Amino acid sequence: MEQKIRRDLNMGTNLRRLRDRADMSQEKLCAELQRRGCDIGRTTYAKYEAGELNIRASVLVQLRKIYGCTYDDFFEGLG
């Protein structure tokens, strides 16, 4: 029997859009996240944007503060 892998919805496109809108590189963003207590490296963050890794809630909380956005902005177009 063939097993189908179900891809979950991911917010990678929205994460990239918000980062671009804030005019931040992944490196600069990760440095700011680390300053705020989130131990996130650039390669991990790149996987969030690529949809290869699910983002932790604690990172979303800090991203919302950095970007000054709403949580809805992270989930735009996914519903």
Secondary structure in CASP SS format (residue, H / E / C, confidence):
PFRMAT SS
TARGET T0000
AUTHOR 0000-0000-0000
METHOD secondary structure of the structure
MODEL  1
M C 1.00
E C 1.00
Q C 1.00
K C 1.00
I C 1.00
R C 1.00
R C 1.00
D C 1.00
L C 1.00
N C 1.00
M C 1.00
G H 1.00
T H 1.00
N H 1.00
L H 1.00
R H 1.00
R H 1.00
L H 1.00
R H 1.00
D H 1.00
R H 1.00
A C 1.00
D C 1.00
M C 1.00
S C 1.00
Q H 1.00
E H 1.00
K H 1.00
L H 1.00
C H 1.00
A H 1.00
E H 1.00
L H 1.00
Q H 1.00
R H 1.00
R C 1.00
G C 1.00
C C 1.00
D C 1.00
I C 1.00
G C 1.00
R H 1.00
T H 1.00
T H 1.00
Y H 1.00
A H 1.00
K H 1.00
Y H 1.00
E H 1.00
A H 1.00
G C 1.00
E C 1.00
L C 1.00
N C 1.00
I C 1.00
R C 1.00
A H 1.00
S H 1.00
V H 1.00
L H 1.00
V H 1.00
Q H 1.00
L H 1.00
R H 1.00
K H 1.00
I H 1.00
Y H 1.00
G C 1.00
C C 1.00
T C 1.00
Y H 1.00
D H 1.00
D H 1.00
F H 1.00
F H 1.00
E C 1.00
G C 1.00
L C 1.00
G C 1.00
END
